[in-house]
Amino acid sequence: MEKSVHTESYAVLLKLLRETRQAAGVTQIELANRIAETQSEVSKMERGEVRIDLIQLRTVCQALGTSLPAFVERLELRLTSKGKPKSHRSN
């Protein structure tokens, strides 16, 4: 298992995180204040310069008005729809 911020799956997570923040109408500065971080740290999270652990992700989700399970469900949908062929099934 590759533990890197440079995987396609991690890029999907970061994109969803940024989209979730934007959909909530929250700036990086506002999110930083809500999670007791700096705007620079939020920016680094969103760009993949720092790796986000599960507890941090949960805190960010709560600060954006969503739950970790709801976020993970959306992430799973994106990850599974990316790698599966649309019309070919093998049995």
DSSP file (Angstrom, degrees, kcal/mol; ACC not computed):
  #  RESIDUE AA STRUCTURE BP1 BP2  ACC     N-H-->O    O-->H-N    N-H-->O    O-->H-N    TCO  KAPPA ALPHA  PHI   PSI    X-CA   Y-CA   Z-CA
    1    1 A M              0   0    0      0, 0.0     2,-0.5     0, 0.0     0, 0.0   0.000 360.0 360.0 360.0 124.3    0.0    0.0    0.0
    2    2 A E        -     0   0    0      1,-0.1     2,-0.8     2,-0.0     5,-0.1  -0.643 360.0-161.4 -79.7 126.8    1.4    3.3   -1.1
    3    3 A K        +     0   0    0     -2,-0.5     2,-0.3     3,-0.0    -1,-0.1  -0.748  44.6 120.5-109.2  83.3    1.4    5.9    1.6
    4    4 A S    >   -     0   0    0     -2,-0.8     3,-0.6     1,-0.1     6,-0.2  -0.981  66.6-137.2-145.1 152.1    1.8    9.1   -0.3
    5    5 A V  T 3  S+     0   0    0     -2,-0.3    45,-0.1     1,-0.2    -1,-0.1   0.408  98.9  76.1 -83.9   2.3    0.0   12.3   -1.0
    6    6 A H  T 3  S+     0   0    0      4,-0.1     2,-0.3     5,-0.0    -1,-0.2   0.000  70.1 107.6-105.6  28.1    1.0   11.8   -4.7
    7    7 A T  S <> S-     0   0    0     -3,-0.6     4,-1.8     1,-0.1     5,-0.1  -0.685  76.7-120.7-100.7 159.3   -1.5    9.1   -5.6
    8    8 A E  H  > S+     0   0    0     -2,-0.3     4,-1.8     1,-0.2     5,-0.1   0.889 114.2  54.2 -63.0 -39.2   -4.6    9.6   -7.8
    9    9 A S  H  > S+     0   0    0      1,-0.2     4,-2.0     2,-0.2    -1,-0.2   0.897 107.4  49.4 -63.3 -40.6   -6.8    8.5   -4.9
   10   10 A Y  H  > S+     0   0    0      1,-0.2     4,-2.5     2,-0.2    -1,-0.2   0.875 107.6  55.0 -67.2 -35.4   -5.4   11.1   -2.6
   11   11 A A  H  X S+     0   0    0     -4,-1.8     4,-2.3     2,-0.2    -1,-0.2   0.878 106.9  51.2 -62.4 -37.5   -5.9   13.8   -5.3
   12   12 A V  H  X S+     0   0    0     -4,-1.8     4,-2.4     2,-0.2    -2,-0.2   0.915 109.4  50.5 -64.9 -43.3   -9.5   12.8   -5.5
   13   13 A L  H  X S+     0   0    0     -4,-2.0     4,-2.5     1,-0.2    -2,-0.2   0.923 111.1  48.3 -59.6 -45.3   -9.8   13.2   -1.7
   14   14 A L  H  X S+     0   0    0     -4,-2.5     4,-2.4     2,-0.2    -2,-0.2   0.901 110.9  50.1 -65.2 -40.9   -8.2   16.6   -1.8
   15   15 A K  H  X S+     0   0    0     -4,-2.3     4,-2.6     1,-0.2    -1,-0.2   0.922 112.3  47.5 -62.6 -43.9  -10.5   17.8   -4.6
   16   16 A L  H  X S+     0   0    0     -4,-2.4     4,-2.7     2,-0.2    -2,-0.2   0.893 110.2  53.0 -64.3 -39.7  -13.5   16.6   -2.7
   17   17 A L  H  X S+     0   0    0     -4,-2.5     4,-2.1     2,-0.2    -2,-0.2   0.938 111.9  44.6 -60.5 -47.5  -12.3   18.3    0.5
   18   18 A R  H  X S+     0   0    0     -4,-2.4     4,-2.6     1,-0.2    -2,-0.2   0.921 114.2  49.5 -63.3 -44.7  -11.9   21.6   -1.4
   19   19 A E  H  X S+     0   0    0     -4,-2.6     4,-2.8     1,-0.2    -2,-0.2   0.879 109.4  52.4 -62.4 -38.5  -15.3   21.2   -3.1
   20   20 A T  H  X S+     0   0    0     -4,-2.7     4,-1.5     2,-0.2    -1,-0.2   0.910 110.8  47.3 -64.5 -42.3  -16.9   20.5    0.2
   21   21 A R  H  <>S+     0   0    0     -4,-2.1     5,-2.1    -5,-0.2     4,-0.3   0.941 114.5  46.1 -63.4 -46.9  -15.5   23.6    1.8
   22   22 A Q  H ><5S+     0   0    0     -4,-2.6     3,-1.4     1,-0.2    -2,-0.2   0.894 109.9  53.4 -64.9 -40.0  -16.5   25.7   -1.2
   23   23 A A  H 3<5S+     0   0    0     -4,-2.8    -1,-0.2     1,-0.3    -2,-0.2   0.816 105.7  55.0 -64.2 -29.8  -20.1   24.2   -1.3
   24   24 A A  T 3<5S-     0   0    0     -4,-1.5    -1,-0.3    -5,-0.2    -2,-0.2   0.534 114.7-120.7 -78.8  -5.7  -20.4   25.1    2.4
   25   25 A G  T < 5 +     0   0    0     -3,-1.4     2,-0.5    -4,-0.3    -3,-0.2   0.836  65.7 141.5  71.0  32.3  -19.6   28.7    1.5
   26   26 A V      < -     0   0    0     -5,-2.1    -1,-0.2    -6,-0.1    -2,-0.1  -0.912  42.8-142.9-113.7 130.6  -16.5   28.7    3.8
   27   27 A T     >  -     0   0    0     -2,-0.5     4,-2.6    -3,-0.1     5,-0.2  -0.380  30.6-107.6 -80.6 166.8  -13.2   30.4    3.0
   28   28 A Q  H  > S+     0   0    0      1,-0.2     4,-2.6     2,-0.2     5,-0.2   0.885 122.4  52.9 -61.0 -36.9   -9.9   28.9    4.0
   29   29 A I  H  > S+     0   0    0      2,-0.2     4,-2.2     1,-0.2    -1,-0.2   0.926 109.5  47.5 -64.9 -44.8   -9.6   31.6    6.6
   30   30 A E  H  > S+     0   0    0      2,-0.2     4,-2.2     1,-0.2    -2,-0.2   0.920 113.3  48.1 -63.0 -43.3  -13.0   30.7    8.1
   31   31 A L  H  X S+     0   0    0     -4,-2.6     4,-1.9     1,-0.2    -2,-0.2   0.926 109.3  53.7 -63.3 -42.8  -12.2   27.0    8.1
   32   32 A A  H  <>S+     0   0    0     -4,-2.6     5,-2.9     1,-0.2     4,-0.4   0.914 109.4  48.2 -57.0 -43.7   -8.8   27.7    9.7
   33   33 A N  H ><5S+     0   0    0     -4,-2.2     3,-0.8     1,-0.2    -1,-0.2   0.897 110.1  52.4 -63.4 -40.0  -10.5   29.6   12.5
   34   34 A R  H 3<5S+     0   0    0     -4,-2.2    -1,-0.2     1,-0.2    -2,-0.2   0.811 117.3  36.9 -67.4 -30.1  -13.1   26.8   13.0
   35   35 A I  T 3<5S-     0   0    0     -4,-1.9    -1,-0.2    -5,-0.1    -2,-0.2   0.267 112.2-113.9-107.8  11.9  -10.4   24.1   13.4
   36   36 A A  T < 5S+     0   0    0     -3,-0.8     2,-0.2    -4,-0.4    -3,-0.2   0.913  77.9 115.6  57.2  47.9   -7.8   26.3   15.3
   37   37 A E      < -     0   0    0     -5,-2.9     2,-0.2    -6,-0.2    -1,-0.2  -0.749  68.3 -96.1-128.9 178.4   -5.3   26.3   12.5
   38   38 A T     >  -     0   0    0     -2,-0.2     4,-1.8     1,-0.1     5,-0.2  -0.627  29.1-117.5 -93.6 159.5   -3.8   28.8   10.2
   39   39 A Q  H  > S+     0   0    0     -2,-0.2     4,-2.6     1,-0.2     5,-0.2   0.875 117.2  58.7 -60.6 -36.4   -5.0   29.6    6.7
   40   40 A S  H  > S+     0   0    0      1,-0.2     4,-2.3     2,-0.2    -1,-0.2   0.887 104.2  49.6 -60.5 -40.5   -1.6   28.4    5.5
   41   41 A E  H  > S+     0   0    0      2,-0.2     4,-2.2     1,-0.2    -1,-0.2   0.895 110.3  50.0 -67.2 -40.3   -2.1   25.0    7.0
   42   42 A V  H  X S+     0   0    0     -4,-1.8     4,-2.5     2,-0.2    -2,-0.2   0.922 110.8  50.4 -62.5 -43.5   -5.6   24.7    5.4
   43   43 A S  H  X S+     0   0    0     -4,-2.6     4,-1.8     1,-0.2    -2,-0.2   0.912 109.5  50.3 -60.5 -43.5   -4.0   25.6    2.1
   44   44 A K  H  X>S+     0   0    0     -4,-2.3     5,-2.3     2,-0.2     6,-1.1   0.879 109.7  51.7 -63.2 -38.2   -1.3   23.0    2.6
   45   45 A M  H ><5S+     0   0    0     -4,-2.2     3,-0.7     1,-0.2    -2,-0.2   0.949 111.4  46.6 -60.9 -48.8   -4.0   20.4    3.4
   46   46 A E  H 3<5S+     0   0    0     -4,-2.5    -2,-0.2     1,-0.2    -1,-0.2   0.783 114.6  46.7 -67.8 -27.8   -5.9   21.2    0.3
   47   47 A R  H 3<5S-     0   0    0     -4,-1.8    -1,-0.2    -5,-0.2    -2,-0.2   0.553 113.4-115.5 -90.3  -8.7   -2.8   21.1   -1.9
   48   48 A G  T <<5S+     0   0    0     -4,-0.9    -3,-0.2    -3,-0.7    -4,-0.1   0.683  77.8 127.7  83.8  17.6   -1.5   17.9   -0.5
   49   49 A E  S   <S+     0   0    0     -5,-2.3     2,-0.4    -6,-0.2    -4,-0.2   0.747  76.6  35.6 -78.1 -23.3    1.6   19.4    1.1
   50   50 A V  S    S-     0   0    0     -6,-1.1     2,-0.4    -9,-0.1    -2,-0.2  -0.982  90.5-118.7-126.8 143.5    0.7   17.8    4.4
   51   51 A R        -     0   0    0     -2,-0.4     2,-0.5    -3,-0.1    -6,-0.1  -0.650  24.9-138.0 -83.2 133.4   -1.0   14.5    4.9
   52   52 A I        -     0   0    0     -2,-0.4     2,-0.1    -7,-0.1    -1,-0.0  -0.784  14.5-149.9 -93.9 128.3   -4.4   14.6    6.6
   53   53 A D     >  -     0   0    0     -2,-0.5     4,-2.5     1,-0.1     5,-0.2  -0.458  30.6-100.5 -90.9 172.3   -5.1   11.9    9.2
   54   54 A L  H  > S+     0   0    0      1,-0.2     4,-2.3     2,-0.2     5,-0.1   0.866 121.0  50.7 -61.6 -40.2   -8.5   10.5   10.0
   55   55 A I  H  > S+     0   0    0      2,-0.2     4,-2.1     1,-0.2    -1,-0.2   0.900 111.2  48.7 -67.3 -40.5   -9.0   12.6   13.1
   56   56 A Q  H  > S+     0   0    0      2,-0.2     4,-2.5     1,-0.2    -2,-0.2   0.917 110.9  50.9 -63.1 -43.0   -8.1   15.8   11.2
   57   57 A L  H  X S+     0   0    0     -4,-2.5     4,-2.7     1,-0.2    -2,-0.2   0.902 109.1  51.1 -62.0 -41.1  -10.5   14.9    8.4
   58   58 A R  H  X S+     0   0    0     -4,-2.3     4,-2.5     2,-0.2    -1,-0.2   0.917 110.5  49.1 -60.9 -43.9  -13.3   14.3   10.9
   59   59 A T  H  X S+     0   0    0     -4,-2.1     4,-2.2     2,-0.2    -2,-0.2   0.910 112.0  48.2 -62.8 -43.5  -12.6   17.7   12.5
   60   60 A V  H  X S+     0   0    0     -4,-2.5     4,-1.4     2,-0.2    -2,-0.2   0.925 110.7  51.5 -63.9 -44.5  -12.7   19.4    9.1
   61   61 A C  H ><>S+     0   0    0     -4,-2.7     5,-2.6     1,-0.2     3,-0.6   0.936 110.7  47.8 -57.9 -47.5  -15.9   17.7    8.1
   62   62 A Q  H ><5S+     0   0    0     -4,-2.5     3,-1.4     1,-0.2    -1,-0.2   0.897 109.2  53.6 -61.4 -39.8  -17.6   18.8   11.3
   63   63 A A  H 3<5S+     0   0    0     -4,-2.2    -1,-0.2     1,-0.3    -2,-0.2   0.753 109.2  50.0 -66.8 -22.9  -16.4   22.3   10.8
   64   64 A L  T <<5S-     0   0    0     -4,-1.4    -1,-0.3    -3,-0.6    -2,-0.2   0.355 121.4-106.5 -97.2   4.9  -17.9   22.3    7.3
   65   65 A G  T < 5S+     0   0    0     -3,-1.4     2,-0.3     1,-0.3    -3,-0.2   0.738  85.9 101.0  80.7  23.1  -21.3   21.0    8.6
   66   66 A T      < -     0   0    0     -5,-2.6    -1,-0.3    -6,-0.2     2,-0.3  -0.818  67.7-114.1-128.7 172.6  -21.0   17.4    7.3
   67   67 A S     >  -     0   0    0     -2,-0.3     4,-2.2     1,-0.1     5,-0.2  -0.735  22.0-119.1-106.1 158.3  -20.1   14.1    8.9
   68   68 A L  H  > S+     0   0    0     -2,-0.3     4,-2.9     1,-0.2     5,-0.2   0.925 114.8  52.4 -59.2 -46.1  -17.1   11.9    8.3
   69   69 A P  H  > S+     0   0    0      0, 0.0     4,-2.2     0, 0.0    -1,-0.2   0.902 109.9  48.8 -59.2 -39.4  -19.3    9.0    7.1
   70   70 A A  H  > S+     0   0    0      2,-0.2     4,-1.9     1,-0.2    -2,-0.2   0.910 113.1  47.4 -65.5 -41.5  -21.1   11.3    4.6
   71   71 A F  H  X S+     0   0    0     -4,-2.2     4,-2.3     1,-0.2    -1,-0.2   0.930 112.3  48.9 -63.8 -46.1  -17.8   12.6    3.3
   72   72 A V  H  X S+     0   0    0     -4,-2.9     4,-3.0     1,-0.2    -2,-0.2   0.869 107.7  55.4 -64.2 -36.7  -16.3    9.1    3.0
   73   73 A E  H  X S+     0   0    0     -4,-2.2     4,-2.1    -5,-0.2    -1,-0.2   0.925 110.0  45.7 -61.4 -44.0  -19.4    7.9    1.2
   74   74 A R  H  X S+     0   0    0     -4,-1.9     4,-1.9     2,-0.2    -2,-0.2   0.892 112.9  51.2 -65.4 -38.4  -19.0   10.6   -1.4
   75   75 A L  H  X S+     0   0    0     -4,-2.3     4,-2.7     1,-0.2    -2,-0.2   0.930 108.7  50.6 -62.9 -46.0  -15.3    9.8   -1.7
   76   76 A E  H  X S+     0   0    0     -4,-3.0     4,-2.8     1,-0.2     5,-0.3   0.897 107.6  53.7 -60.5 -41.4  -16.0    6.1   -2.2
   77   77 A L  H  X S+     0   0    0     -4,-2.1     4,-1.8     1,-0.2    -1,-0.2   0.915 112.1  44.7 -59.4 -43.1  -18.4    6.9   -5.0
   78   78 A R  H  X S+     0   0    0     -4,-1.9     4,-1.3     2,-0.2    -2,-0.2   0.908 115.0  47.3 -68.5 -41.5  -15.8    9.0   -6.8
   79   79 A L  H  X S+     0   0    0     -4,-2.7     4,-1.2     1,-0.2    -2,-0.2   0.901 115.2  44.3 -69.2 -40.3  -13.1    6.4   -6.3
   80   80 A T  H  X S+     0   0    0     -4,-2.8     4,-0.8     1,-0.2    -1,-0.2   0.828 112.1  51.8 -76.4 -30.1  -15.1    3.5   -7.4
   81   81 A S  H  < S+     0   0    0     -4,-1.8    -1,-0.2    -5,-0.3    -2,-0.2   0.764 106.3  57.0 -76.3 -23.0  -16.6    5.2  -10.4
   82   82 A K  H  < S+     0   0    0     -4,-1.3    -2,-0.2     1,-0.2    -1,-0.2   0.899 111.9  37.1 -71.9 -41.7  -13.1    6.3  -11.6
   83   83 A G  H  < S+     0   0    0     -4,-1.2    -1,-0.2     2,-0.1    -2,-0.2   0.532  96.3  90.8 -95.0  -5.7  -11.6    2.9  -11.9
   84   84 A K  S  < S-     0   0    0     -4,-0.8     2,-0.1     1,-0.0     3,-0.0  -0.733  76.0-119.6 -96.6 136.3  -14.5    0.7  -13.1
   85   85 A P        -     0   0    0      0, 0.0    -2,-0.1     0, 0.0    -1,-0.0  -0.451  20.7-137.9 -65.6 146.2  -15.2    0.1  -16.8
   86   86 A K  S    S+     0   0    0      1,-0.1    -2,-0.0    -2,-0.1     3,-0.0   0.879  89.8  12.6 -76.3 -39.6  -18.6    1.3  -17.7
   87   87 A S  S    S+     0   0    0     -3,-0.0     2,-0.5     1,-0.0    -1,-0.1   0.542 103.5  88.9-120.8  -7.7  -19.9   -1.5  -19.9
   88   88 A H        +     0   0    0      2,-0.0     2,-0.4     0, 0.0    -1,-0.0  -0.817  45.7 176.2-101.1 128.5  -17.5   -4.5  -19.5
   89   89 A R        -     0   0    0     -2,-0.5     2,-0.4    -3,-0.0    -3,-0.0  -0.995  12.7-157.6-128.3 133.3  -18.2   -7.1  -16.8
   90   90 A S              0   0    0     -2,-0.4    -2,-0.0     1,-0.1     0, 0.0  -0.919 360.0 360.0-111.5 139.5  -16.2  -10.2  -16.3
   91   91 A N              0   0    0     -2,-0.4    -1,-0.1     0, 0.0     0, 0.0   0.358 360.0 360.0-113.3 360.0  -17.6  -13.2  -14.5
